Amino acid sequence: MTLNETKSHDTTSAQTPQQHHAQAAEHLEQAAKSHKDAATLLGSGDHKGAQAHADAAKTHAAQATEHVAEAARKSASKDKMPA
């Protein structure tokens, strides 16, 4: 896995576009917390710990993106369904 790659995230726990967006928001909150933790660790000189938190933030941001994409797919498929 390179610096720009992340493992695929299982998005099957969310069934509706609304649930996907809610889970995306949760991942973004976790990413923000990881960035704050990384900043704190950098302030205390713990660069290795900060990098671990920055990596976690990157993973959470990617997972949020996957949920948003899945929500868009589900919304698009509902738009194509006959009424």
GIQUI-V984871 format. One record per residue. PHI is phi in degrees with one decimal (none if undefined). OMEGA is omega in whole degrees, 0 to 359 (999 if undefined). Layout:
BEGIN
phi = {PHI,PHI}
omega = {OMEGA,OMEGA}
END
This chain:
BEGIN
phi = {none,-88.7,-60.1,-94.7,-102.1,-135.9,-69.0,-66.3,-104.7,-75.5,-100.8,-73.1,-70.8,-102.0,-105.2,-115.5,-55.9,-61.1,-64.8,-63.1,-66.5,-63.2,-69.5,-60.4,-60.9,-63.6,-64.5,-66.4,-64.4,-66.3,-63.3,-61.3,-62.7,-62.8,-65.0,-63.1,-63.4,-61.2,-62.7,-62.4,-65.9,-62.2,-62.0,-96.3,88.0,-92.1,-70.1,-67.0,-64.2,-63.1,-64.2,-61.9,-70.7,-64.7,-64.0,-63.4,-62.6,-61.2,-63.2,-64.2,-64.2,-65.4,-65.3,-62.6,-61.6,-63.2,-65.6,-64.8,-63.6,-66.3,-62.0,-64.5,-61.6,-66.6,-65.3,-64.2,-70.1,-70.7,-66.2,-84.9,-73.9,-69.0,-79.3}
omega = {179,182,184,180,173,176,177,183,178,182,185,179,177,183,185,175,179,179,178,179,178,179,176,179,179,179,179,176,178,178,179,179,179,178,178,178,178,179,179,181,176,179,179,176,181,183,179,177,179,180,178,179,176,177,178,179,179,179,180,178,178,179,177,179,178,178,179,179,179,177,179,178,181,178,180,180,177,179,182,182,177,182,999}
END
